[in-house]
Amino acid sequence: MKTSLLAIVIASSAVAVGQGAQPQTPGAAPQQQAQPGAAAQPGQAPQQKKEIKDPAEYNAYVGAVQQQDANAKVSGLEAFLTQYPNSVMKEDALEILMGAYQQAGNQQKMLDTAQRVLAANPNNLRALALLAYTKRAMADANQNPQQNLAEGAQFAERGLQAVQTATKPDGMSDADFAKLKAQVSVIFNGVAGMNALQNKNYPVAQQHLRAAVEGEPNDLRNVYPLALAYLTGTPPDSVNGLFFIARAANLAAGSPGQAQIEAYGKSQYTKYHGSDQGWTDVLATAKTNPLPPSGFTVAQYVPPTPAEQAAELVKTKSPKEMSFAEWELVLSAGKPEDADKVWQAIKGVPLQMEGQVISAAPTKIEIAGSSDDIEKKRTDIILEMSGTIPDRLMPKADSTLDFEGTPVSYTASPFVMNMEKGALLTKAAPKPAPRKPAARKKPAAR
């Protein structure tokens, strides 16, 4: 969310309220103004423009809002609000005071004044936007992030409701009022969406963050979380997520985070598409389009089934070239003719292998031979020994074992190969490095 957006919202308060919405001069004829967006109904009096009837109050108000120096404006408005606490212009004065504190760099007083604005009008858009924005900024700065973001979201939800029923301030044009509502809506949706994302409420996060990005497409602080809301949702929306992560990478150009964002986007693209081919095209599309263009899509990679993998394996390798895991794949998932081809090549043939011990007894060892089964600690080989294993050679569970055995049968699901004539193998010790002959000492000179 751009800092300039909040600055525009707050600064426009001083312009719109301080100038266009000044009260009528005491004694002037009352002006009538209809409710925004709707004509006055027959028999219903239009809303009257605010009027200060006391000349002293009027002069105090105008004198304060016309101050050019921020501190002078703060002093004048605080004095006005103290002297005239029930003024018809109280809310307007507080809005301008809020902007004056912001201009003076006094954030705490700015926030306190925002709360005073809400005490005067709980639906004041600028005050709600300021509080929502600031709470998110504090969370981003790791200042009690969970609580501040949750509080910011509360102001944001109130703000989104207030936008629906807000009435146009005195002196503000329809265009400026529409612009104000659009600006604060970006803030409200961004904060509400970010809070939902942190709480893993992905549908709500997507809804609010998408609305914020549609309102301000170049705001990285909303575009990047929107990409995450799509990519990490359950289920993920990978096509939208990949577009917006590419968009975020473009918006982050030149910043320290660009490489990280782009690397993450590329990895997600490769995972979804099956390769990184076409990723640069997505980056180019996202650079020139703020939102996914019509027809934008990314083809999803569909991995081959185990049966398809087995068939391809038999085409490209002979059984003797295959690993134990590849034998397991063909024998458990391949077509009968492929499984038979592999089995006939290894049945009755003494094989020397390595595996991980699952359990061991004097005449039988259960072993995991494939990496998947080793990880799951699942037996896929039962080795019947040729004789009894001495206690001193008994292998321990989870240890790596070199052995020899002859396949005699197998079950396809769950896969287990039965081997007989088992024998433990000992790895040959590495040969010691050749010793250099000792150097002969020269005889001492006489």
C-alpha positions in Angstrom: 0.0 0.0 0.0 1.6 3.3 -1.0 2.3 5.8 1.6 1.3 8.5 -0.9 -2.3 7.0 -0.9 -2.8 7.7 2.8 -1.1 11.1 2.4 -3.6 12.0 -0.4 -6.5 10.9 1.8 -5.4 12.9 4.8 -4.2 15.9 2.8 -7.5 16.0 0.9 -9.2 16.5 4.3 -7.6 19.8 4.7 -8.4 20.9 1.2 -12.0 19.6 1.0 -13.0 20.4 4.5 -10.9 23.4 5.1 -11.8 25.2 1.9 -14.7 23.8 0.1 -16.7 23.0 3.2 -16.3 26.2 5.1 -19.4 27.2 7.0 -21.6 30.0 5.8 -20.9 33.5 6.9 -23.1 34.4 9.9 -26.2 36.2 8.7 -26.1 34.7 5.1 -29.2 33.1 3.7 -29.2 29.3 4.5 -28.3 27.1 1.5 -30.0 23.9 0.7 -28.2 20.8 -0.4 -29.7 17.4 -1.5 -28.4 14.1 -0.3 -25.6 12.8 -2.6 -26.6 10.4 -5.2 -30.3 11.0 -4.9 -32.8 13.8 -5.5 -34.8 15.1 -2.6 -38.1 13.3 -2.2 -41.3 15.2 -2.6 -42.3 16.8 0.7 -38.8 16.1 2.2 -36.5 19.1 2.9 -33.0 18.7 1.5 -30.0 18.7 3.8 -29.0 22.1 5.0 -25.4 23.3 4.7 -23.6 23.8 8.0 -23.7 27.3 9.4 -21.9 29.0 12.3 -24.2 31.7 13.6 -21.7 33.2 16.1 -19.3 35.7 14.3 -16.6 35.0 17.0 -16.9 31.3 16.5 -16.8 31.7 12.7 -13.7 33.9 12.8 -11.9 31.5 15.2 -12.6 28.5 12.9 -11.7 30.3 9.6 -8.6 31.8 11.2 -7.4 28.3 12.4 -8.0 26.4 9.1 -6.3 29.1 7.0 -3.0 28.8 8.9 -0.2 27.7 6.6 2.2 26.5 9.3 1.2 23.0 10.6 1.9 23.8 14.3 0.1 27.1 14.1 -2.9 25.3 12.6 -2.8 22.7 15.4 -2.8 25.4 18.0 -5.6 27.3 16.4 -7.8 24.2 15.9 -7.2 22.9 19.4 -8.1 26.3 20.8 -11.2 26.4 18.7 -12.3 22.9 19.8 -11.7 23.8 23.5 -13.7 27.0 23.2 -16.5 25.6 21.0 -16.8 21.8 21.9 -20.2 21.6 20.4 -19.6 23.5 17.2 -21.5 22.4 14.1 -18.0 22.3 12.5 -16.5 20.0 15.2 -16.1 17.0 12.9 -14.6 19.1 10.1 -12.2 20.8 12.5 -11.1 17.4 13.9 -10.5 16.1 10.4 -8.3 19.1 9.5 -6.5 18.8 12.9 -5.8 15.1 12.1 -4.1 16.2 8.9 -2.2 19.0 10.6 -0.8 16.6 13.1 0.2 14.3 10.3 1.9 17.2 8.5 3.7 18.1 11.7 5.0 14.6 12.1 3.2 13.8 15.3 1.9 10.3 14.7 0.5 9.7 18.2 -1.5 12.9 18.2 -2.7 12.1 14.7 -4.0 8.7 15.9 -5.5 10.3 19.0 -7.3 12.8 16.9 -8.6 10.1 14.6 -10.2 8.5 17.6 -11.7 11.9 18.5 -13.1 12.1 14.9 -14.7 8.7 15.3 -16.2 9.8 18.6 -17.9 12.6 16.7 -18.8 10.4 13.8 -18.2 6.6 14.0 -18.4 6.3 10.2 -15.9 9.0 9.3 -14.0 7.5 6.3 -10.7 9.4 6.6 -10.3 8.5 10.3 -11.1 4.9 9.7 -8.7 4.7 6.8 -5.9 6.3 8.8 -6.3 4.0 11.8 -6.6 0.9 9.6 -3.6 1.9 7.5 -1.4 2.8 10.6 -2.3 -0.5 12.4 -1.2 -2.5 9.3 2.0 -0.4 9.1 2.8 -1.1 12.7 2.2 -4.9 12.1 4.5 -4.7 9.1 7.2 -3.2 11.3 6.8 -6.2 13.7 5.2 -4.1 16.4 2.9 -6.6 18.1 1.9 -7.7 14.6 -1.0 -10.1 15.3 -2.9 -7.7 17.6 -2.2 -4.6 15.4 -3.3 -6.3 12.2 -6.4 -7.7 13.9 -7.3 -4.2 15.2 -6.6 -2.7 11.8 -8.9 -5.2 10.2 -11.7 -4.1 12.6 -11.3 -0.5 11.5 -11.2 -1.7 7.9 -14.4 -3.7 8.2 -16.1 -0.7 9.7 -14.8 1.4 6.9 -16.1 -0.9 4.2 -19.5 -0.7 5.7 -19.3 3.1 6.1 -18.4 3.5 2.4 -21.7 1.9 1.4 -23.7 4.5 3.4 -21.4 7.6 3.4 -22.9 10.9 2.5 -21.0 13.5 0.5 -19.5 16.3 2.6 -20.5 19.9 2.0 -18.6 21.5 -0.8 -17.2 18.3 -2.3 -17.9 17.4 -5.9 -19.4 14.1 -6.9 -16.2 13.2 -8.7 -14.0 14.0 -5.7 -16.4 12.1 -3.4 -16.2 9.0 -5.7 -12.4 9.3 -5.7 -12.2 9.5 -1.9 -14.4 6.4 -1.5 -12.2 4.5 -4.0 -9.0 5.5 -2.2 -10.2 4.5 1.2 -11.6 1.3 -0.1 -8.2 0.3 -1.3 -6.8 0.8 2.2 -9.8 -1.0 3.8 -9.6 -4.0 1.5 -5.8 -4.3 1.8 -5.9 -4.4 5.6 -8.9 -6.7 5.8 -7.3 -9.0 3.1 -3.9 -9.1 4.8 -5.5 -10.0 8.2 -7.5 -12.8 6.5 -4.4 -14.1 4.8 -2.5 -14.2 8.2 -5.4 -16.2 9.6 -5.4 -18.6 6.5 -8.9 -17.6 5.6 -7.9 -17.7 1.9 -11.3 -17.1 0.2 -11.8 -13.8 2.3 -8.2 -12.8 1.7 -8.6 -13.3 -2.1 -11.8 -11.3 -2.1 -10.5 -8.3 -0.3 -7.0 -8.2 -1.8 -8.3 -8.6 -5.3 -10.6 -5.6 -4.7 -7.6 -3.6 -3.4 -5.5 -4.5 -6.4 -8.3 -3.7 -8.8 -8.5 -0.3 -7.1 -4.7 0.3 -7.2 -3.0 -2.3 -9.5 0.6 -0.9 -8.9 0.6 -1.4 -5.1 3.1 -4.2 -4.4 2.0 -4.4 -0.7 -1.3 -5.7 -1.9 -0.3 -7.5 -5.2 2.2 -9.8 -3.5 -0.1 -10.9 -0.7 -2.8 -11.5 -3.3 -0.5 -13.8 -5.2 0.2 -15.7 -1.9 -3.5 -15.9 -1.1 -4.1 -17.6 -4.5 -1.0 -19.9 -4.5 -1.2 -21.1 -0.9 -5.0 -21.4 -0.7 -6.7 -24.8 -0.3 -7.2 -25.6 -3.1 -4.8 -23.2 -4.7 -5.8 -21.0 -7.7 -2.5 -21.4 -9.5 -3.3 -19.5 -12.7 -4.3 -16.3 -10.9 -1.5 -16.8 -8.4 1.2 -17.2 -11.0 0.0 -14.1 -12.8 0.1 -11.9 -9.7 3.4 -13.3 -8.4 4.8 -12.4 -11.8 3.1 -9.0 -11.5 4.7 -8.6 -8.1 8.2 -9.5 -9.4 7.8 -6.7 -12.0 6.6 -4.2 -9.5 9.5 -5.1 -7.2 12.1 -4.3 -10.0 15.2 -2.7 -8.5 14.3 -3.5 -4.9 16.2 -6.0 -2.7 13.2 -8.4 -2.7 12.8 -8.7 -6.5 15.1 -11.7 -6.8 13.4 -13.6 -4.0 9.9 -12.9 -5.4 10.9 -13.9 -8.9 12.6 -17.1 -7.7 9.6 -18.1 -5.7 7.3 -17.4 -8.7 9.5 -19.4 -11.1 9.6 -22.4 -8.7 5.8 -22.3 -8.4 5.4 -22.0 -12.1 7.8 -25.0 -12.7 5.9 -27.1 -10.1 2.6 -26.3 -11.8 3.7 -26.4 -15.4 6.3 -29.2 -15.2 9.1 -27.0 -16.4 10.1 -23.3 -16.5 9.5 -23.0 -20.2 7.1 -20.1 -20.7 7.8 -18.4 -17.4 9.4 -15.4 -19.1 6.2 -15.0 -21.2 4.2 -14.8 -18.0 6.5 -12.1 -16.7 6.2 -10.1 -19.9 2.4 -10.4 -19.8 2.2 -9.3 -16.2 4.5 -6.4 -16.8 2.1 -4.7 -19.3 -1.2 -5.9 -17.8 -2.3 -4.8 -14.3 -4.8 -7.7 -14.2 -4.9 -11.1 -16.0 -6.0 -10.4 -19.6 -8.9 -12.3 -21.1 -7.9 -15.9 -21.9 -4.8 -15.9 -19.8 -4.0 -19.4 -18.6 -1.0 -21.7 -17.7 -1.1 -25.3 -18.8 -0.9 -27.7 -15.9 1.6 -30.5 -16.0 0.0 -33.9 -15.3 2.6 -36.5 -14.2 2.4 -39.9 -15.8 0.7 -42.7 -13.8 2.9 -45.4 -12.3 1.7 -47.7 -15.1 2.8 -45.2 -17.7 6.1 -44.8 -16.0 6.6 -48.6 -15.8 5.8 -48.9 -19.5 8.3 -46.2 -20.5 11.0 -47.8 -18.2 10.7 -51.2 -19.9 11.1 -49.5 -23.3 14.3 -47.6 -22.3 16.1 -50.1 -20.0 16.8 -53.7 -19.8 16.0 -55.4 -16.4 19.7 -55.8 -15.6 20.2 -52.0 -16.0 17.3 -51.2 -13.6 17.7 -50.4 -9.9 15.7 -52.3 -7.2 13.2 -49.4 -7.0 12.7 -49.7 -10.8 12.0 -53.4 -10.5 9.6 -52.6 -7.8 7.8 -50.1 -10.0 7.4 -52.5 -12.9 6.5 -55.5 -10.8 3.9 -53.6 -8.8 2.4 -51.3 -11.4 3.4 -52.5 -14.9 1.4 -54.4 -17.4 1.5 -58.2 -16.9 3.8 -58.7 -19.9 6.2 -56.0 -18.7 6.2 -57.4 -15.1 6.8 -60.9 -16.5 9.8 -59.7 -18.6 11.5 -58.2 -15.6 10.7 -61.1 -13.2 12.0 -63.7 -15.6 15.3 -61.8 -15.9 16.0 -61.7 -12.1 14.2 -64.8 -10.7 16.6 -67.4 -9.4 19.6 -65.1 -10.0 21.9 -64.3 -7.0 21.8 -60.5 -6.5 24.1 -58.4 -4.4 22.3 -55.3 -2.9 22.2 -52.7 -0.2 19.2 -51.8 2.0 18.2 -50.6 5.4 17.3 -53.1 8.1 13.7 -53.0 9.4 14.1 -56.0 11.7 16.5 -58.9 12.0 16.2 -62.5 13.4 18.8 -65.3 13.4 17.5 -66.8 10.1 15.5 -63.9 8.5 16.0 -60.2 7.9 13.3 -57.7 6.8 14.8 -55.0 4.6 13.8 -51.7 2.9 15.5 -51.6 -0.5 13.9 -48.6 -2.3 14.4 -45.0 -1.1 10.7 -44.5 -0.7 10.4 -47.5 1.5 13.5 -46.6 3.4 11.9 -43.2 4.2 8.6 -44.9 5.3 10.5 -47.7 7.2 8.5 -50.3 5.2 9.7 -53.8 4.4 10.0 -54.6 0.7 12.5 -57.5 0.9 12.3 -60.5 3.1 15.7 -62.3 3.1 15.8 -65.9 4.3 19.3 -66.7 5.4 21.4 -69.7 4.3 22.3 -70.3 7.9 22.0 -68.8 11.4 23.5 -65.3 11.9 25.9 -65.2 14.8 25.0 -62.8 17.6 28.2 -60.8 17.0 27.1 -60.2 13.3 23.4 -59.6 14.0 22.5 -56.4 12.1 20.7 -53.7 14.0 17.4 -52.0 13.0 17.9 -48.9 10.8 21.5 -49.9 9.9 22.6 -50.1 6.3 23.2 -53.7 5.2 25.1 -55.2 2.3 23.7 -58.6 1.4 23.3 -61.3 -1.3 20.0 -63.1 -2.0 18.2 -65.0 -4.7 14.7 -63.8 -5.7 12.1 -66.6 -5.5 8.7 -64.9 -5.4 7.0 -61.5 -4.9 3.7 -59.9 -4.1 2.7 -56.9 -6.2 0.6 -54.9 -3.6 2.0 -54.1 -1.2 5.2 -55.0 -2.9 7.4 -57.5 -1.1 10.2 -59.5 -2.8 11.0 -62.9 -1.1 14.7 -63.9 -1.4 16.5 -67.1 -0.3 20.1 -68.2 0.2 20.8 -65.0 2.0 24.3 -64.0 3.0 25.8 -61.0 4.7 28.4 -59.2 2.7 31.3 -57.2 4.1 32.6 -54.2 2.3 36.2 -54.5 1.3 38.3 -52.3 3.4 40.0 -49.6 1.5 43.6 -50.4 0.6 46.1 -48.4 2.7 48.1 -45.9 0.9 51.6 -47.2 -0.2 54.2 -46.5 2.4 57.2 -44.5 1.3 60.5 -46.2 2.1 62.3 -44.7 5.0 65.0 -42.3 4.0 68.4 -43.5 4.7 70.6 -41.3 6.8 73.8 -40.2 5.3 76.8 -41.3 7.2 78.2 -38.6 9.4 81.3 -36.9 8.0 84.5 -37.9 9.6 
